[in-house]
Amino acid sequence: MKQKFLSGVTLAALTLLVALPLLFILLQAIFPHFSAGSLHDAFGGVSPLLADPQLMSMLGGTLWIAGGVALASVLIGLPLGILRGMFSLPLPRLWDLLFLIPFLTPPYISALSWMLALQRQGYLQQLTGWQLNDLLFSRSGIVLVMTFNIFPVVYFAVSRSLLASGQRLAMVARVHGASAWRAFWHVTLPMLSPALAAGMLLAFTLAIEEFGVPAALGSRAGVVMLTVGIEKKLADWPVDLTGAALLSLLLMAVALFAWWLQTRLVGEKEVTSVTGKPGENRGTSLGWMTLPALLAMAAVGGLAVGVPAASMMLTSLMGTLSGGVSLENVTLRHFAALFDQQGDALSALGVSLSLALGSALIVGALGLLAAWLVMVQKIKGRRVVDALSLMPAALPGVVVGVGLILLWNQPFWPRSPYNTLWMLLLSYCCLLLPWPVRYVGSALRQIGPNLEPAARVHGASPLQALRLIVLPLVFPALLAAMLMVFAVASRELVTSLLLSPAGTQTVAVFIWRQFEQGSVGQGMAMASLTLLTGLVLMLKALALMQRSTRG
């Protein structure tokens, strides 16, 4: 009975978080007057959208930018991942940490940092006399800025796949007469293809759902993307709910097509070790190529981490931008202003931390239940539970925001979370649910299928087995996922802009508004603290995951 109750609660929660927002997007897209309680004039919003001269520009800009980011991420992440996974490099953990930082940095903060560094009268021009304003505010510039944030997903996918599978099969091929290049091309690369495809897909998906970078750079570059178009339809008066819903469906279709294409290209191929645990990497020596390899990794790290970090810190420490880079212009007043009781920074920080903690606790519990019900209990309807729990991975944040607005801004609800912080909590939980589901699912595969049935044979109920056997074994992975959820939720931008109640700010909204209001130094001071906090949490999560793997 308790198991059935938990199954029902889990399915109801997934329906509320994922299924209903998508259903209301679909209803609003089909019935233009659905928000007013009318179902007439079905598909009446399609013709105005098709007549919109911006439609093809938004779709083309989205595909061009996302495709460029995915390709550039492969060009950077694949060779660096191969160097890390196949060869013995000095300080390997240092390189992992270095390439983790761009992934932790919110893309909108990176975009603003690059603007301060490369635009006319920016730090580059002040220090060297050069400026790259024309490159920055172009399609190529947008692709490069986003790539430096996103390429780590390809790097980590490739390097971890190589570290896990090892080089035993390639060495067997060498023993049987294959050259090093032939062994790599015919053995290592095919084994690597699922991880490479997954990393490239993730890079594409992260690019199409990005709002901050195209919003910051796109207007001056003449580039529009679907995410910016959706936000404009909700922010500009009159609000165009039907147009936002139709564009959301179009953006979702692009994301789902990417997932389908990956499946078609890679199929069901998967490479795993026999023991279920990563094998020990005995990377070969690069010899005289070690120095060029280190220089290449250092160069990428310098561009992806050094330039935006230096720009961010300089801005937070400079009294005024016009004062230039000098000791006389150095000040800590921007950091001091964050802790001013009269300002908005402390309240924004409190709101973000509260929402991030609530999101981590809710999705942690829900992700644990969903993974346990699907993989261990194998309940009826587990395919539905599995699909709903992982579907948000293919949902851009702006789509989730639109769905929640359409769902809860309805007159028939006796009580609604609309225009409250509960809306932000719902959006964060929906977006970040796949993290604990995937991490707990991976941990459940590691412990095998025998422990929980053994406990049942000795008289334990399913809930007792979950509490006493399963939970202690998967807890490090679960805690790591919750820490990552906390770090990501604390700086989520697009849903925070769409759903924040009037007069309330999160950290991400606070930083964005500071730039809009011209308080660049205070915004970057908050960004520096946010990045440092996220880095500490992510390192703690990685340490917990490594402990779980060794265990």
QUIRA-V339073 format. One record per residue. N is the residue number from 1. RES is the residue in one letter. SS is DSSP state (2 for helix, 1 for strand, 0 for the rest). PHI is phi in radians with two decimals (* if undefined). BURIAL is + if it has 24 or more other C-alpha atoms within 12 Angstrom, else -. Layout:
BEGIN
N;RES;SS;PHI;BURIAL  N;RES;SS;PHI;BURIAL
END
This chain:
BEGIN
1;M;0;*;-  2;K;2;-1.08;-  3;Q;2;-1.11;+  4;K;2;-1.09;-  5;F;2;-1.10;-  6;L;2;-1.10;+  7;S;2;-1.09;+  8;G;2;-1.14;-  9;V;2;-1.11;-  10;T;2;-1.09;+  11;L;2;-1.12;+  12;A;2;-1.12;-  13;A;2;-1.13;+  14;L;2;-1.14;+  15;T;2;-1.10;+  16;L;2;-1.16;+  17;L;2;-1.38;+  18;V;2;-2.04;+  19;A;2;-1.16;+  20;L;2;-1.11;+  21;P;2;-1.01;+  22;L;2;-1.17;+  23;L;2;-1.09;+  24;F;2;-1.24;+  25;I;2;-1.07;+  26;L;2;-1.10;+  27;L;2;-1.12;+  28;Q;2;-1.16;+  29;A;2;-1.18;+  30;I;2;-1.38;+  31;F;1;-1.96;+  32;P;0;-1.03;+  33;H;0;-1.80;+  34;F;2;-1.06;+  35;S;2;-1.11;+  36;A;2;-1.63;-  37;G;0;1.52;-  38;S;0;-2.04;-  39;L;0;-1.95;-  40;H;0;-1.48;-  41;D;0;1.06;-  42;A;1;-1.02;-  43;F;0;1.07;+  44;G;2;-1.22;-  45;G;2;-1.50;+  46;V;2;-1.24;+  47;S;2;-1.07;-  48;P;2;-1.03;-  49;L;2;-1.17;+  50;L;2;-1.13;-  51;A;2;-1.42;-  52;D;0;-1.18;-  53;P;0;-1.14;-  54;Q;2;-1.44;+  55;L;2;-1.05;+  56;M;2;-1.17;-  57;S;2;-1.13;-  58;M;2;-1.15;+  59;L;2;-1.15;+  60;G;2;-1.11;-  61;G;2;-1.10;+  62;T;2;-1.10;+  63;L;2;-1.17;+  64;W;2;-1.13;+  65;I;2;-1.16;+  66;A;2;-1.13;+  67;G;2;-1.11;+  68;G;2;-1.12;+  69;V;2;-1.15;+  70;A;2;-1.08;+  71;L;2;-1.15;+  72;A;2;-1.14;+  73;S;2;-1.11;+  74;V;2;-1.19;+  75;L;2;-1.08;+  76;I;2;-1.61;+  77;G;2;-1.26;+  78;L;2;-1.14;+  79;P;2;-1.11;+  80;L;2;-1.17;+  81;G;2;-1.13;+  82;I;2;-1.15;+  83;L;2;-1.03;+  84;R;2;-1.26;+  85;G;2;-1.54;+  86;M;2;-1.83;+  87;F;1;-2.13;+  88;S;0;-1.55;-  89;L;0;-1.79;+  90;P;0;-1.12;-  91;L;0;0.95;-  92;P;2;-1.09;+  93;R;2;-1.17;-  94;L;2;-1.10;-  95;W;2;-1.16;+  96;D;2;-1.06;+  97;L;2;-1.12;+  98;L;2;-1.06;+  99;F;2;-1.46;+  100;L;2;-1.34;+  101;I;2;-1.05;+  102;P;2;-1.02;+  103;F;2;-1.16;+  104;L;2;-1.39;+  105;T;0;-1.36;+  106;P;0;-0.99;+  107;P;2;-0.99;+  108;Y;2;-1.16;+  109;I;2;-1.21;+  110;S;2;-1.04;+  111;A;2;-1.07;+  112;L;2;-1.14;+  113;S;2;-1.15;+  114;W;2;-1.11;+  115;M;2;-1.04;+  116;L;2;-1.12;+  117;A;2;-1.45;+  118;L;2;-1.86;+  119;Q;0;-1.24;+  120;R;0;-1.01;-  121;Q;0;1.15;-  122;G;0;-1.39;+  123;Y;2;-1.09;+  124;L;2;-1.09;+  125;Q;2;-1.20;-  126;Q;2;-1.12;-  127;L;2;-1.57;-  128;T;2;-2.15;-  129;G;0;1.56;-  130;W;0;-1.62;-  131;Q;0;-2.60;-  132;L;0;-2.07;+  133;N;2;-1.03;+  134;D;2;-1.17;-  135;L;2;-1.20;-  136;L;2;-1.06;+  137;F;0;-1.63;+  138;S;0;-2.65;+  139;R;2;-1.05;+  140;S;2;-1.10;+  141;G;2;-1.12;+  142;I;2;-1.08;+  143;V;2;-1.06;+  144;L;2;-1.12;+  145;V;2;-1.07;+  146;M;2;-1.21;+  147;T;2;-1.10;+  148;F;2;-1.13;+  149;N;2;-1.52;+  150;I;2;-1.78;+  151;F;0;-0.98;+  152;P;2;-0.98;+  153;V;2;-1.14;+  154;V;2;-1.29;+  155;Y;2;-1.00;+  156;F;2;-1.23;+  157;A;2;-1.10;+  158;V;2;-1.22;+  159;S;2;-1.15;+  160;R;2;-1.22;+  161;S;2;-1.14;+  162;L;2;-1.18;+  163;L;2;-1.15;+  164;A;2;-1.35;+  165;S;2;-1.46;+  166;G;0;1.23;+  167;Q;0;-2.12;+  168;R;2;-1.05;+  169;L;2;-1.16;-  170;A;2;-1.12;+  171;M;2;-1.17;+  172;V;2;-1.07;-  173;A;2;-1.09;-  174;R;2;-1.13;-  175;V;2;-1.05;-  176;H;0;-1.55;-  177;G;0;1.80;-  178;A;0;-1.31;-  179;S;0;-1.27;-  180;A;2;-1.05;-  181;W;2;-1.16;-  182;R;2;-1.15;-  183;A;2;-1.11;+  184;F;2;-1.15;+  185;W;2;-1.21;-  186;H;2;-1.73;-  187;V;2;-2.06;+  188;T;2;-1.16;+  189;L;2;-1.11;+  190;P;2;-1.05;+  191;M;2;-1.13;+  192;L;2;-1.45;+  193;S;2;-1.03;+  194;P;2;-1.08;+  195;A;2;-1.15;+  196;L;2;-1.11;+  197;A;2;-1.11;+  198;A;2;-1.13;+  199;G;2;-1.13;+  200;M;2;-1.14;+  201;L;2;-1.09;+  202;L;2;-1.09;+  203;A;2;-1.08;+  204;F;2;-1.09;+  205;T;2;-1.13;+  206;L;2;-1.11;+  207;A;2;-1.26;+  208;I;2;-1.23;+  209;E;0;-1.66;+  210;E;0;-1.27;+  211;F;0;-1.96;+  212;G;2;-1.07;+  213;V;2;-1.15;+  214;P;2;-1.14;+  215;A;2;-1.20;+  216;A;2;-1.38;+  217;L;2;-1.90;+  218;G;2;-1.16;+  219;S;2;-1.10;-  220;R;2;-1.38;-  221;A;2;-1.62;+  222;G;0;1.24;-  223;V;0;-1.99;+  224;V;0;-2.12;+  225;M;0;-2.20;+  226;L;2;-1.06;+  227;T;2;-1.06;+  228;V;2;-1.18;+  229;G;2;-1.10;+  230;I;2;-1.12;+  231;E;2;-1.07;+  232;K;2;-1.13;+  233;K;2;-1.16;+  234;L;2;-1.59;+  235;A;2;-1.59;-  236;D;0;-1.40;-  237;W;0;-1.78;-  238;P;0;-1.35;-  239;V;0;-1.15;-  240;D;0;-1.86;+  241;L;2;-1.16;+  242;T;2;-1.15;+  243;G;2;-1.08;+  244;A;2;-1.11;+  245;A;2;-1.16;+  246;L;2;-1.15;+  247;L;2;-1.14;+  248;S;2;-1.11;+  249;L;2;-1.11;+  250;L;2;-1.11;+  251;L;2;-1.14;+  252;M;2;-1.11;+  253;A;2;-1.10;+  254;V;2;-1.10;+  255;A;2;-1.12;+  256;L;2;-1.19;+  257;F;2;-1.10;-  258;A;2;-1.10;+  259;W;2;-1.11;+  260;W;2;-1.12;-  261;L;2;-1.12;-  262;Q;2;-1.06;+  263;T;2;-1.07;-  264;R;2;-1.19;-  265;L;2;-1.33;-  266;V;2;-1.81;-  267;G;0;1.10;-  268;E;0;-1.78;-  269;K;0;-1.13;-  270;E;0;-2.62;-  271;V;0;-2.02;+  272;T;0;-2.35;+  273;S;0;-1.44;-  274;V;0;-1.12;-  275;T;0;-1.44;-  276;G;0;1.44;-  277;K;0;-2.06;+  278;P;0;-1.04;+  279;G;0;-1.41;-  280;E;0;-1.28;-  281;N;0;-1.48;-  282;R;0;-1.93;-  283;G;0;-1.12;+  284;T;1;-1.36;-  285;S;0;-1.35;-  286;L;0;-1.50;-  287;G;0;1.10;-  288;W;0;-1.18;-  289;M;2;-1.42;-  290;T;2;-1.06;-  291;L;2;-1.09;-  292;P;2;-1.03;-  293;A;2;-1.11;+  294;L;2;-1.13;+  295;L;2;-1.13;-  296;A;2;-1.11;-  297;M;2;-1.16;+  298;A;2;-1.15;-  299;A;2;-1.12;-  300;V;2;-1.11;+  301;G;2;-1.08;+  302;G;2;-1.12;-  303;L;2;-1.28;+  304;A;2;-1.35;+  305;V;2;-2.00;+  306;G;2;-1.08;+  307;V;2;-1.11;+  308;P;2;-1.14;+  309;A;2;-1.14;+  310;A;2;-1.10;+  311;S;2;-1.10;+  312;M;2;-1.09;+  313;M;2;-1.18;+  314;L;2;-1.04;+  315;T;2;-1.13;+  316;S;2;-1.22;+  317;L;2;-1.79;+  318;M;1;-1.47;+  319;G;0;-1.07;+  320;T;0;-2.42;+  321;L;0;-1.19;+  322;S;0;-1.21;-  323;G;0;-1.26;-  324;G;0;1.35;+  325;V;0;-1.51;+  326;S;0;-2.74;-  327;L;2;-1.12;-  328;E;2;-1.16;-  329;N;2;-1.65;-  330;V;1;-1.32;-  331;T;0;-2.69;+  332;L;0;-1.93;-  333;R;2;-1.18;-  334;H;2;-1.19;+  335;F;2;-1.21;+  336;A;2;-1.09;-  337;A;2;-1.14;-  338;L;2;-1.10;+  339;F;0;-1.76;-  340;D;0;-1.29;-  341;Q;0;-1.09;-  342;Q;0;-1.47;-  343;G;0;-1.58;-  344;D;0;-1.69;+  345;A;2;-1.12;+  346;L;2;-1.12;+  347;S;2;-1.14;-  348;A;2;-1.11;+  349;L;2;-1.12;+  350;G;2;-1.09;-  351;V;2;-1.10;+  352;S;2;-1.12;+  353;L;2;-1.13;+  354;S;2;-1.12;+  355;L;2;-1.15;+  356;A;2;-1.13;+  357;L;2;-1.13;+  358;G;2;-1.07;+  359;S;2;-1.10;+  360;A;2;-1.08;+  361;L;2;-1.18;+  362;I;2;-1.19;+  363;V;2;-1.24;+  364;G;2;-1.09;+  365;A;2;-1.14;+  366;L;2;-1.18;+  367;G;2;-1.13;+  368;L;2;-1.07;+  369;L;2;-1.10;+  370;A;2;-1.09;+  371;A;2;-1.12;+  372;W;2;-1.14;+  373;L;2;-1.15;+  374;V;2;-1.36;+  375;M;2;-1.61;+  376;V;2;-1.77;+  377;Q;2;-1.38;+  378;K;0;0.88;-  379;I;0;-1.18;+  380;K;0;-1.13;-  381;G;0;1.39;-  382;R;2;-1.12;+  383;R;2;-1.14;-  384;V;2;-1.17;+  385;V;2;-1.06;+  386;D;2;-1.11;+  387;A;2;-1.13;+  388;L;2;-1.16;+  389;S;2;-1.29;+  390;L;2;-1.77;+  391;M;2;-1.02;+  392;P;2;-1.01;+  393;A;2;-1.07;+  394;A;2;-1.77;+  395;L;0;-1.84;+  396;P;0;-1.06;+  397;G;2;-1.02;+  398;V;2;-1.15;+  399;V;2;-1.16;+  400;V;2;-1.06;+  401;G;2;-1.06;+  402;V;2;-1.09;+  403;G;2;-1.07;+  404;L;2;-1.19;+  405;I;2;-1.07;+  406;L;2;-1.15;+  407;L;2;-1.23;+  408;W;2;-1.73;+  409;N;0;-1.59;+  410;Q;0;-2.17;-  411;P;0;-1.26;-  412;F;0;-1.43;-  413;W;0;-1.33;-  414;P;0;-1.10;-  415;R;0;-2.42;-  416;S;0;-2.38;-  417;P;0;-1.38;+  418;Y;0;-1.02;+  419;N;0;1.10;-  420;T;0;-2.28;+  421;L;2;-1.19;+  422;W;2;-1.08;+  423;M;2;-1.12;+  424;L;2;-1.11;+  425;L;2;-1.08;+  426;L;2;-1.08;+  427;S;2;-1.16;+  428;Y;2;-1.09;+  429;C;2;-1.10;+  430;C;2;-1.15;+  431;L;2;-1.12;+  432;L;2;-1.79;+  433;L;2;-1.00;+  434;P;2;-1.06;+  435;W;2;-1.00;+  436;P;2;-1.16;+  437;V;2;-1.06;+  438;R;2;-1.22;+  439;Y;2;-1.17;+  440;V;2;-1.16;+  441;G;2;-1.03;+  442;S;2;-1.10;+  443;A;2;-1.15;+  444;L;2;-1.14;+  445;R;2;-1.16;+  446;Q;2;-1.20;+  447;I;2;-1.41;+  448;G;0;1.44;-  449;P;0;-1.65;-  450;N;2;-1.73;-  451;L;2;-1.17;+  452;E;2;-1.12;+  453;P;2;-1.07;-  454;A;2;-1.09;-  455;A;2;-1.14;-  456;R;2;-1.14;-  457;V;2;-1.07;-  458;H;0;-1.54;-  459;G;0;1.74;-  460;A;0;-1.35;-  461;S;0;-1.35;-  462;P;2;-0.98;+  463;L;2;-1.21;+  464;Q;2;-1.14;-  465;A;2;-1.09;+  466;L;2;-1.10;+  467;R;2;-1.30;-  468;L;2;-1.68;-  469;I;2;-1.94;+  470;V;2;-1.23;+  471;L;2;-1.03;+  472;P;2;-1.04;-  473;L;2;-1.32;+  474;V;2;-1.70;+  475;F;2;-1.05;+  476;P;2;-1.01;+  477;A;2;-1.15;+  478;L;2;-1.10;+  479;L;2;-1.11;+  480;A;2;-1.06;+  481;A;2;-1.08;+  482;M;2;-1.16;+  483;L;2;-1.12;+  484;M;2;-1.15;+  485;V;2;-1.02;+  486;F;2;-1.03;+  487;A;2;-1.13;+  488;V;2;-1.25;+  489;A;2;-1.11;+  490;S;0;-1.20;+  491;R;0;-2.31;+  492;E;0;-1.14;+  493;L;0;-1.81;+  494;V;2;-1.12;+  495;T;2;-1.19;+  496;S;2;-1.16;+  497;L;2;-1.14;+  498;L;2;-1.31;+  499;L;2;-1.97;+  500;S;0;-1.10;+  501;P;0;-1.10;-  502;A;0;-1.02;-  503;G;0;1.45;-  504;T;0;-2.08;+  505;Q;0;-2.22;+  506;T;0;-1.67;+  507;V;2;-1.03;+  508;A;2;-1.08;+  509;V;2;-1.14;+  510;F;2;-1.02;+  511;I;2;-1.07;+  512;W;2;-1.07;+  513;R;2;-1.17;+  514;Q;2;-1.05;+  515;F;2;-1.19;+  516;E;2;-1.10;-  517;Q;2;-1.56;-  518;G;0;1.55;-  519;S;0;-1.57;+  520;V;2;-1.16;+  521;G;2;-1.07;+  522;Q;2;-1.17;+  523;G;2;-1.08;+  524;M;2;-1.27;+  525;A;2;-1.10;+  526;M;2;-1.13;+  527;A;2;-1.09;+  528;S;2;-1.09;+  529;L;2;-1.14;+  530;T;2;-1.10;+  531;L;2;-1.12;+  532;L;2;-1.10;-  533;T;2;-1.09;+  534;G;2;-1.09;+  535;L;2;-1.14;+  536;V;2;-1.07;-  537;L;2;-1.14;+  538;M;2;-1.16;+  539;L;2;-1.11;+  540;K;2;-1.10;+  541;A;2;-1.10;+  542;L;2;-1.12;+  543;A;2;-1.09;-  544;L;2;-1.16;+  545;M;2;-1.13;+  546;Q;2;-1.14;-  547;R;2;-1.10;-  548;S;2;-1.11;+  549;T;2;-1.15;+  550;R;2;-1.12;-  551;G;0;-1.20;-
END
